[in-house]
């Protein structure tokens, strides 16, 4: 089967369970922005010079696949999605991020004032990922405000991830002796 199915040639795309929606549907905007975040994290991981950063970003990227799957499922199909054995975003995923925040903050990272992205290639990539994460968070909030999001833990997860990415960038800069 070719990747070019041509099913989207008329401006629609498929959600889980073969539901078709416009490519500019708020749900598609939300999971598409999370997909963009995942790609930005891939760039940050590829440019990482510390295994601590690279290894944790890979774990987060895998967790984002769980998040995207849930977002790519219409609210009416979520019970079926869970029944079919797909993982949903839970507080346990967010707790992993909380643990990393605590771990990084305990390492005495330093920063003064507002962070200006670009001190290192890796910290700049992390800051780009952070801003994409904030946009994804806004897209998911829009879904929530229109009653199209059943799991508010997704908002919490993305909020925490953006905070963590900011910390990772400052950690990288501190390790490079720039603060």
Rosetta blueprint (number, residue, H / E / L):
1 X L
2 X L
3 X L
4 X L
5 X L
6 X L
7 X L
8 X L
9 X L
10 X L
11 X L
12 X E
13 X E
14 X E
15 X L
16 X H
17 X H
18 X H
19 X L
20 X E
21 X E
22 X E
23 X L
24 X L
25 X L
26 X H
27 X H
28 X H
29 X H
30 X H
31 X H
32 X H
33 X H
34 X H
35 X H
36 X H
37 X H
38 X H
39 X H
40 X H
41 X H
42 X H
43 X H
44 X H
45 X H
46 X H
47 X H
48 X L
49 X L
50 X L
51 X H
52 X H
53 X H
54 X H
55 X H
56 X H
57 X H
58 X H
59 X H
60 X H
61 X H
62 X H
63 X H
64 X H
65 X H
66 X H
67 X H
68 X H
69 X H
70 X H
71 X H
72 X L
73 X L
74 X L
75 X H
76 X H
77 X H
78 X H
79 X H
80 X H
81 X H
82 X H
83 X H
84 X L
85 X L
86 X L
87 X L
88 X L
89 X L
90 X L
91 X H
92 X H
93 X H
94 X H
95 X H
96 X H
97 X H
98 X H
99 X H
100 X H
101 X H
102 X H
103 X H
104 X H
105 X H
106 X L
107 X L
108 X L
109 X L
110 X L
111 X L
112 X L
113 X L
114 X L
115 X L
116 X L
117 X L
118 X L
119 X L
120 X L
121 X H
122 X H
123 X H
124 X H
125 X H
126 X H
127 X H
128 X H
129 X H
130 X H
131 X H
132 X H
133 X H
134 X H
135 X H
136 X H
137 X H
138 X H
139 X H
140 X H
141 X H
142 X H
143 X H
144 X H
145 X H
146 X L
147 X L
148 X L
149 X L
150 X L
151 X L
152 X L
153 X H
154 X H
155 X H
156 X H
157 X H
158 X H
159 X H
160 X H
161 X H
162 X H
163 X H
164 X H
165 X H
166 X H
167 X H
168 X H
169 X H
170 X H
171 X H
172 X H
173 X H
174 X H
175 X H
176 X L
177 X L
178 X L
179 X L
